[in-house]
Structure formats: structure tokens, C-alpha cells
């Protein structure tokens, strides 16, 4: 009877090892999931850097517009076609 227990014990240990390895590699939170998350994190960090640079550029534009009336006037004239009182607007068509 003792000899049978020693023959079954390695088989049981191997089954337990296989179950644990499966969980380690393939279930949620396993190694494959971890590698996928690291890749997503790297992509998100890269996207955040791009957006951070864009936000800094926009902030500089806002600060420039707040500090300078000439900048506001230039933008209004160029983009909105605004004119001052007493000015005459001429549009040249090519």
C-alpha cells in the first residue's frame, strides 16, 4: 500500500505544477496579461508626452494673446476679417 502512495504522489505533484503553471501564464493577471499591459502602458506614456507638448504650445499661445493686444488684433483681423472704425476694407480677388 505504501508503494502505491509513492507512485501516485509524483503524478499528483505534476498535476498541481501544471495547474499552477497554467494559472501563471494564461489567466487574468498572468505573465501574458502583464506583458500586454506593459505594452499598453508604453503606448499611453508616449501619447501623453505628445499631448503634453501640444498643451504647452497652446498655453504659450494663450499667454501671448493675454499679454499682447496687438496679437489679439492681428488674429481678429487675419482670421475673422475684422476692421477698425474709420477703415476701409478692400478685398483683392485673384
C-alpha positions as CSV (number, residue, x, y, z in Angstrom):
1,X,0.0,0.0,0.0
2,X,2.9,2.4,0.8
3,X,4.5,1.7,-2.6
4,X,1.2,2.8,-4.3
5,X,1.2,6.1,-2.4
6,X,4.8,6.8,-3.5
7,X,3.8,6.1,-7.2
8,X,0.7,8.4,-7.1
9,X,2.5,11.2,-5.2
10,X,4.7,12.3,-8.2
11,X,1.7,12.2,-10.5
12,X,-0.3,14.4,-8.1
13,X,2.6,16.8,-7.8
14,X,3.0,17.1,-11.6
15,X,-0.8,17.8,-12.0
16,X,-0.6,20.5,-9.3
17,X,2.5,22.0,-11.0
18,X,0.7,22.1,-14.4
19,X,-2.3,23.7,-12.9
20,X,-0.2,26.4,-11.2
21,X,1.8,27.0,-14.4
22,X,-1.4,27.4,-16.4
23,X,-2.7,30.0,-14.0
24,X,0.7,31.8,-14.0
25,X,0.8,32.1,-17.8
26,X,-2.8,32.2,-19.1
27,X,-5.3,33.5,-16.6
28,X,-6.1,37.2,-15.8
29,X,-3.1,38.8,-14.1
30,X,-0.7,36.2,-15.5
31,X,2.5,36.8,-17.4
32,X,0.9,37.2,-20.8
33,X,-1.5,39.7,-19.4
34,X,1.3,41.6,-17.7
35,X,3.3,41.9,-21.0
36,X,0.2,43.2,-22.8
37,X,-0.3,45.8,-20.1
38,X,3.3,46.9,-20.2
39,X,3.0,47.4,-24.0
40,X,-0.2,49.4,-23.5
41,X,1.5,51.5,-20.8
42,X,4.4,52.4,-23.0
43,X,2.0,53.5,-25.8
44,X,0.0,55.6,-23.3
45,X,3.1,57.3,-22.0
46,X,4.1,58.1,-25.5
47,X,0.7,59.6,-26.3
48,X,0.7,61.5,-23.0
49,X,4.0,63.1,-24.0
50,X,2.6,64.2,-27.3
51,X,-0.4,65.7,-25.7
52,X,1.7,67.4,-23.0
53,X,3.8,69.1,-25.7
54,X,0.7,70.2,-27.5
55,X,-0.8,71.6,-24.3
56,X,2.4,73.5,-23.6
57,X,2.3,75.1,-27.1
58,X,-1.3,76.1,-26.6
59,X,-0.6,77.6,-23.2
60,X,2.2,79.7,-24.7
61,X,-0.2,80.9,-27.3
62,X,-2.8,81.8,-24.7
63,X,-0.3,83.6,-22.5
64,X,0.9,85.6,-25.6
65,X,-2.6,86.5,-26.5
66,X,-3.4,87.7,-22.9
67,X,-0.2,89.7,-22.7
68,X,-0.4,91.5,-26.1
69,X,-3.3,93.5,-27.5
70,X,-1.5,93.6,-30.8
71,X,-1.7,89.8,-31.0
72,X,-5.4,89.8,-30.4
73,X,-6.0,92.5,-33.0
74,X,-3.8,90.7,-35.5
75,X,-5.6,87.4,-35.0
76,X,-9.0,89.1,-35.3
77,X,-8.0,90.8,-38.5
78,X,-6.4,87.8,-40.1
79,X,-8.9,85.1,-39.1
80,X,-12.2,87.0,-38.7
81,X,-11.7,89.8,-41.2
82,X,-12.4,92.5,-38.6
83,X,-11.7,96.1,-39.3
84,X,-11.4,99.2,-37.1
85,X,-13.8,102.1,-37.2
86,X,-13.0,104.5,-40.0
87,X,-11.0,101.9,-42.0
88,X,-12.0,100.8,-45.5
89,X,-11.8,97.2,-46.3
90,X,-10.6,96.2,-49.8
91,X,-10.7,92.6,-50.9
92,X,-8.4,91.6,-53.7
93,X,-9.6,88.6,-55.7
94,X,-7.1,86.8,-57.8
